[in-house]
Amino acid sequence: MKYFFTIVVALILFLPTSVFADQQIYIDNPTPIQDVFYKAKVLSIGEIIESEDYGERFATQSVGIQFKHGDVKGQKETLQYDYNPAHVGRKLKVGDTLIIGKQQIADDVLYYVNDIYRLPVVGLLIILFFVITFLIIGKQTFHAIGSLGLSFIVIIYFLVPQIISGSSPFLVSFISALFIAIISLFWAHGFHIRTFIAFIGTMITITFALVISYYFVSFSRLTGLGSEEAFFLQSAGIGEINLKGLLLGGIIIGTLGVLDDITTAQAASVEEIHKANNTLTFKDLYQRGLSIGKEHIISLVNTLVLAYTSVALPLLLLFTIYKQPLWVVLNSEIIVEEIIRMLVGSTTLILAVPITTVLAAYIFAHQKFPRIPRRDGYHGH
């Protein structure tokens, strides 16, 4: 049955982009010649020249490189690399691997240093993550990693292309959330009653998140232009993208990322309580499950607030440096976006606990299992 969902995801990915379209997308400018990128190794570092411009220091390294792959493999070049001396990690050294861009301008070819190649380090961290996860949860690691991979496939090959093609970001994000919830729950946790309960609880609460985020984004008159990336999208030459819908969609997907943790944990807690004592009534199961859920809420809300604060930390520093009044800072669109995102997510997580708990308590309390014989003096409370 797990492979059923893989087939469903594949079918969704191949839906025509016009299915969810709500606007006309057009290309303003002819497509420019795309830059080509290569990996190259630093063979030598020449003279470093430091300069100052408008009170800020700059350094320029003369870098000798050799391309490692592609049609220029083995070719050597000498390039100039600019960096800020205060950023120690940006200074290059012999043996570094770089990403080199090739820009075609008419008949001229220009090579430039695009960035330092970091993927091997990321790969090591992924391996460490996989090994630690496997040591703790065993073979279930493959289910968890598989569901994560399928979720990314939905985002990269369905969500993003549909939005670019002119679909409603809000609608597409909700549909994506539906399929990600199916994948992340049933693929990772299997086909069990508690997984079904978690899925129903997730969809009820994500619908609530959808409604309150829509109204509060509208009431606060947010436009979705609260980030630098939004301005880049507006000038990307693909027409008008519904940035407000994109903001709402981001809230839904972000909330879902933590929501399935709450719902699966609550459904599993109530089931384990029921297995330990199947004489407990619906009310008993609900109260005991809710007691566990309250502890989960306290830690998760704190985690969510800190996570959003960490993302916005550079902004907070900028606002502090420029000495604006606190109420002006809090009123800015970029900060209000994060506040609404954080509060919608936190509110949804809190509601997920009683909703999932009541569903689980009702279903497990009405399951027909052999009753555990009661001991003398036991009254079921």
C-alpha positions as CSV (number, residue, x, y, z in Angstrom):
1,M,0.0,0.0,0.0
2,K,2.9,2.4,0.6
3,Y,3.7,2.3,-3.2
4,F,0.1,3.5,-3.8
5,F,1.0,6.9,-2.5
6,T,4.2,7.0,-4.6
7,I,2.0,6.5,-7.7
8,V,-0.5,9.2,-6.6
9,V,2.4,11.7,-6.1
10,A,3.8,10.9,-9.6
11,L,0.3,11.5,-11.1
12,I,0.0,14.8,-9.3
13,L,3.4,15.9,-10.5
14,F,2.3,15.4,-14.1
15,L,-0.9,17.4,-13.9
16,P,-1.1,20.1,-16.5
17,T,0.0,23.5,-15.0
18,S,-3.3,25.0,-16.2
19,V,-5.4,22.9,-13.8
20,F,-4.9,25.4,-10.9
21,A,-4.2,28.5,-12.9
22,D,-5.8,31.7,-11.8
23,Q,-3.8,34.3,-13.8
24,Q,-1.9,34.8,-17.0
25,I,1.9,34.4,-16.9
26,Y,4.0,36.0,-19.5
27,I,7.6,36.5,-20.3
28,D,8.6,40.2,-20.5
29,N,12.0,39.8,-21.9
30,P,13.7,37.2,-24.2
31,T,15.5,34.5,-22.2
32,P,19.1,35.5,-21.7
33,I,22.0,33.2,-22.3
34,Q,22.4,31.2,-19.1
35,D,25.7,31.1,-17.3
36,V,27.5,27.8,-17.1
37,F,29.1,26.6,-13.9
38,Y,32.1,24.4,-13.2
39,K,34.0,23.1,-10.2
40,A,37.6,24.1,-10.0
41,K,40.6,23.6,-7.7
42,V,42.7,26.5,-6.4
43,L,46.3,25.9,-7.4
44,S,47.9,29.1,-6.3
45,I,47.2,32.3,-4.5
46,G,48.9,35.5,-5.8
47,E,49.3,38.9,-4.3
48,I,46.5,40.2,-2.0
49,I,45.7,43.8,-2.6
50,E,43.6,45.7,0.1
51,S,41.6,48.8,-0.6
52,E,38.9,51.0,1.0
53,D,35.8,52.3,-0.5
54,Y,33.2,54.5,1.3
55,G,34.7,53.5,4.6
56,E,34.6,49.8,4.0
57,R,37.6,47.6,3.4
58,F,38.0,45.2,0.5
59,A,40.6,42.7,-0.4
60,T,41.4,41.2,-3.9
61,Q,43.1,37.8,-4.3
62,S,44.7,36.7,-7.5
63,V,43.7,33.1,-7.8
64,G,45.1,30.4,-10.1
65,I,42.6,27.6,-10.7
66,Q,42.2,24.4,-12.7
67,F,38.8,23.2,-13.9
68,K,37.8,19.7,-12.6
69,H,35.1,18.7,-15.0
70,G,33.0,19.6,-18.1
71,D,34.2,20.8,-21.5
72,V,37.0,22.8,-19.9
73,K,38.4,20.1,-17.7
74,G,42.1,20.5,-17.1
75,Q,42.1,24.1,-18.3
76,K,43.8,26.7,-16.1
77,E,42.8,30.3,-15.5
78,T,43.9,33.2,-13.3
79,L,40.9,35.1,-11.7
80,Q,40.4,38.0,-9.4
81,Y,38.5,37.3,-6.2
82,D,37.1,40.1,-4.0
83,Y,36.1,39.6,-0.4
84,N,35.8,41.5,2.8
85,P,38.9,41.0,5.1
86,A,36.6,40.9,8.1
87,H,35.0,37.7,6.8
88,V,37.8,35.3,7.5
89,G,35.9,32.3,6.1
90,R,35.8,34.0,2.6
91,K,39.6,34.1,2.2
92,L,40.7,31.4,-0.3
93,K,43.7,29.1,0.1
94,V,45.4,26.5,-2.0
95,G,43.4,23.3,-2.3
96,D,40.0,24.9,-2.0
97,T,37.3,23.9,-4.4
98,L,35.4,26.7,-6.0
99,I,32.3,27.1,-8.2
100,I,33.4,29.0,-11.3
101,G,30.8,30.7,-13.6
102,K,31.3,31.2,-17.3
103,Q,29.4,34.2,-18.8
104,Q,29.0,34.5,-22.5
105,I,28.8,38.2,-23.7
106,A,28.6,38.3,-27.5
107,D,31.9,36.6,-28.6
108,D,33.6,37.2,-25.3
109,V,33.9,34.6,-22.5
110,L,34.2,35.8,-18.9
111,Y,35.1,33.5,-16.0
112,Y,34.3,34.5,-12.4
113,V,34.4,33.0,-8.9
114,N,30.8,32.3,-8.0
115,D,31.2,30.7,-4.6
116,I,33.1,28.3,-2.4
117,Y,32.0,24.7,-3.0
118,R,30.4,23.5,0.2
119,L,28.3,20.4,-0.7
120,P,30.9,17.8,0.5
121,V,30.6,19.3,4.0
122,V,26.8,19.2,3.8
123,G,27.1,15.6,2.6
124,L,29.1,14.7,5.7
125,L,26.5,16.2,7.9
126,I,23.8,14.3,6.0
127,I,25.7,11.0,6.6
128,L,26.1,11.8,10.3
129,F,22.3,12.6,10.5
130,F,21.5,9.3,8.8
131,V,23.8,7.2,11.0
132,I,22.6,8.7,14.3
133,T,18.9,8.3,13.2
134,F,19.5,4.7,12.1
135,L,21.2,3.8,15.5
136,I,18.2,5.2,17.3
137,I,15.2,4.1,15.3
138,G,16.7,1.3,13.1
139,K,15.0,0.3,9.8
140,Q,12.3,3.0,10.3
141,T,15.1,5.4,9.2
142,F,14.5,4.4,5.6
143,H,10.8,5.2,5.9
144,A,11.5,8.6,7.4
145,I,14.1,9.5,4.8
146,G,11.9,8.2,2.1
147,S,8.9,10.4,3.2
148,L,11.2,13.4,3.5
149,G,12.5,12.8,-0.1
150,L,8.9,12.4,-1.5
151,S,7.9,15.6,0.3
152,F,10.7,17.5,-1.4
153,I,9.7,16.0,-4.7
154,V,6.2,17.4,-4.2
155,I,7.6,20.8,-3.3
156,I,10.2,21.0,-6.1
157,Y,8.3,19.4,-9.0
158,F,4.7,20.3,-8.2
159,L,4.4,23.3,-5.8
160,V,7.1,25.5,-7.3
161,P,6.3,24.9,-11.0
162,Q,2.6,25.3,-10.4
163,I,3.1,28.7,-8.8
164,I,5.5,29.9,-11.5
165,S,3.1,28.8,-14.2
166,G,0.4,31.1,-12.8
167,S,-1.5,28.9,-10.3
168,S,-2.9,30.2,-7.1
169,P,-0.1,29.9,-4.5
170,F,-2.7,29.5,-1.7
171,L,-4.6,26.7,-3.4
172,V,-1.5,24.9,-4.6
173,S,0.1,25.1,-1.2
174,F,-2.9,23.6,0.5
175,I,-3.0,20.7,-2.1
176,S,0.7,20.2,-1.5
177,A,0.2,20.2,2.2
178,L,-2.5,17.5,1.8
179,F,-0.2,15.2,-0.2
180,I,2.8,15.9,2.1
181,A,0.7,15.0,5.1
182,I,-0.3,11.7,3.4
183,I,3.3,10.9,2.5
184,S,4.9,11.9,5.8
185,L,2.3,10.1,7.9
186,F,1.4,6.9,6.1
187,W,4.8,6.3,4.4
188,A,6.8,7.0,7.5
189,H,4.5,5.5,10.2
190,G,2.6,2.8,8.3
191,F,-1.1,2.1,7.8
192,H,-2.4,2.0,11.4
193,I,-5.4,3.4,13.1
194,R,-3.3,5.9,15.0
195,T,-1.8,7.1,11.7
196,F,-5.3,7.6,10.3
197,I,-6.2,9.6,13.4
198,A,-3.1,11.7,13.1
199,F,-3.9,12.4,9.4
200,I,-7.5,13.5,10.2
201,G,-6.3,15.7,13.1
202,T,-3.6,17.2,10.8
203,M,-6.1,18.1,8.1
204,I,-8.6,19.6,10.5
205,T,-6.0,21.8,12.1
206,I,-4.2,22.8,8.8
207,T,-7.7,23.9,7.5
208,F,-8.0,26.1,10.6
209,A,-4.5,27.5,10.0
210,L,-5.5,28.2,6.4
211,V,-8.6,30.2,7.5
212,I,-7.0,32.3,10.3
213,S,-3.9,33.0,8.3
214,Y,-6.1,34.2,5.4
215,Y,-8.1,36.6,7.5
216,F,-5.2,38.0,9.6
217,V,-3.0,38.5,6.6
218,S,-5.9,40.4,5.0
219,F,-6.8,42.4,8.1
220,S,-3.1,43.5,8.6
221,R,-3.0,44.4,4.9
222,L,0.1,42.5,4.2
223,T,1.2,42.3,0.5
224,G,3.8,39.6,0.6
225,L,6.5,42.2,-0.2
226,G,8.2,41.9,3.2
227,S,11.3,40.2,2.0
228,E,14.1,40.9,-0.6
229,E,13.2,37.6,-2.4
230,A,9.7,38.9,-3.1
231,F,11.1,42.0,-4.9
232,F,13.3,39.7,-7.0
233,L,10.3,37.6,-8.0
234,Q,8.5,40.7,-9.1
235,S,11.3,41.6,-11.5
236,A,12.0,38.0,-12.7
237,G,10.3,38.6,-16.0
238,I,7.5,35.9,-15.5
239,G,4.6,38.3,-14.9
240,E,2.7,39.0,-11.7
241,I,3.0,36.4,-9.0
242,N,0.4,36.5,-6.2
243,L,2.9,37.3,-3.4
244,K,0.1,37.5,-0.8
245,G,-0.9,33.9,-1.8
246,L,2.7,32.9,-1.7
247,L,3.0,34.2,1.9
248,L,-0.2,32.3,2.9
249,G,1.1,29.2,1.3
250,G,4.4,29.5,3.1
251,I,2.6,29.7,6.4
252,I,0.6,26.5,5.6
253,I,3.7,24.5,4.6
254,G,5.7,25.8,7.5
255,T,3.0,24.9,10.0
256,L,2.7,21.4,8.5
257,G,6.4,20.8,9.2
258,V,5.7,20.7,12.9
259,L,2.1,19.7,13.0
260,D,2.5,16.1,12.0
261,D,4.9,15.7,15.0
262,I,2.1,16.8,17.4
263,T,-0.7,14.7,15.8
264,T,1.3,11.5,15.6
265,A,2.6,11.9,19.1
266,Q,-0.9,12.5,20.5
267,A,-2.5,9.6,18.7
268,A,0.3,7.3,19.7
269,S,0.1,8.4,23.4
270,V,-3.6,7.8,23.6
271,E,-3.2,4.4,22.0
272,E,-0.5,3.3,24.4
273,I,-2.6,4.5,27.4
274,H,-5.5,2.4,26.0
275,K,-3.2,-0.6,25.5
276,A,-2.0,-0.3,29.1
277,N,-5.5,-0.2,30.5
278,N,-8.4,-0.8,28.0
279,T,-11.0,-0.3,30.8
280,L,-10.5,3.5,30.6
281,T,-13.4,5.4,29.3
282,F,-13.4,8.1,26.6
283,K,-13.2,10.8,29.2
284,D,-10.3,9.1,31.0
285,L,-8.3,8.6,27.7
286,Y,-8.9,12.2,26.7
287,Q,-7.8,13.7,30.1
288,R,-4.7,11.5,30.3
289,G,-3.8,12.1,26.6
290,L,-4.3,15.9,27.0
291,S,-2.0,15.9,30.1
292,I,0.8,14.5,27.9
293,G,-0.1,16.9,25.1
294,K,0.2,20.0,27.4
295,E,3.8,19.2,28.2
296,H,4.5,18.8,24.4
297,I,2.8,22.1,23.7
298,I,5.0,24.0,26.2
299,S,8.2,22.8,24.7
300,L,7.1,23.1,21.0
301,V,5.7,26.7,21.3
302,N,9.0,27.8,22.8
303,T,10.9,26.0,20.1
304,L,8.8,27.6,17.3
305,V,9.3,31.1,18.7
306,L,13.1,30.6,19.0
307,A,13.2,29.1,15.5
308,Y,11.5,32.2,13.9
309,T,13.5,34.6,16.0
310,S,16.8,33.0,14.8
311,V,15.7,33.5,11.2
312,A,14.8,37.2,11.8
313,L,17.9,37.9,14.0
314,P,19.8,39.8,11.3
315,L,16.8,42.0,10.9
316,L,16.5,42.7,14.6
317,L,20.2,43.7,14.6
318,L,19.6,46.1,11.7
319,F,16.6,47.7,13.3
320,T,18.6,48.1,16.6
321,I,21.5,49.7,14.7
322,Y,19.3,52.2,12.9
323,K,17.6,53.2,16.3
324,Q,14.0,53.1,15.2
325,P,11.3,53.2,17.9
326,L,10.2,49.7,18.9
327,W,6.6,50.2,17.8
328,V,7.8,51.3,14.4
329,V,10.0,48.2,14.1
330,L,7.1,45.9,15.2
331,N,4.8,47.6,12.7
332,S,7.0,47.0,9.7
333,E,5.7,44.5,7.1
334,I,8.7,42.2,7.3
335,I,8.3,41.9,11.1
336,V,4.5,41.6,11.1
337,E,4.8,38.7,8.5
338,E,7.1,36.8,10.9
339,I,4.8,37.5,13.9
340,I,1.7,36.3,12.1
341,R,3.6,33.3,10.7
342,M,4.8,32.4,14.3
343,L,1.4,33.0,16.0
344,V,-0.6,31.1,13.3
345,G,1.8,28.2,13.7
346,S,1.8,28.2,17.4
347,T,-2.1,28.6,17.6
348,T,-2.5,25.7,15.2
349,L,-0.1,23.5,17.2
350,I,-2.0,24.2,20.4
351,L,-5.3,23.3,18.8
352,A,-3.9,20.1,17.3
353,V,-3.5,18.6,20.7
354,P,-7.1,18.6,21.9
355,I,-8.4,17.9,18.4
356,T,-6.2,14.8,17.9
357,T,-6.7,13.7,21.5
358,V,-10.4,13.7,21.3
359,L,-10.4,11.8,18.0
360,A,-8.0,9.2,19.4
361,A,-9.8,8.9,22.7
362,Y,-13.2,8.4,21.0
363,I,-11.9,5.8,18.5
364,F,-9.9,3.8,21.0
365,A,-12.5,3.9,23.7
366,H,-15.0,2.3,21.3
367,Q,-12.7,-0.4,20.0
368,K,-13.9,-3.9,20.9
369,F,-11.0,-5.4,22.8
370,P,-11.2,-8.0,25.6
371,R,-11.5,-6.2,28.9
372,I,-8.8,-6.5,31.5
373,P,-10.3,-8.1,34.6
374,R,-10.7,-5.5,37.3
375,R,-8.9,-5.9,40.6
376,D,-10.8,-5.6,43.9
377,G,-11.4,-2.0,44.8
378,Y,-10.7,-0.7,41.3
379,H,-13.3,1.8,40.2
380,G,-11.9,2.8,36.7
381,H,-10.5,6.2,37.8
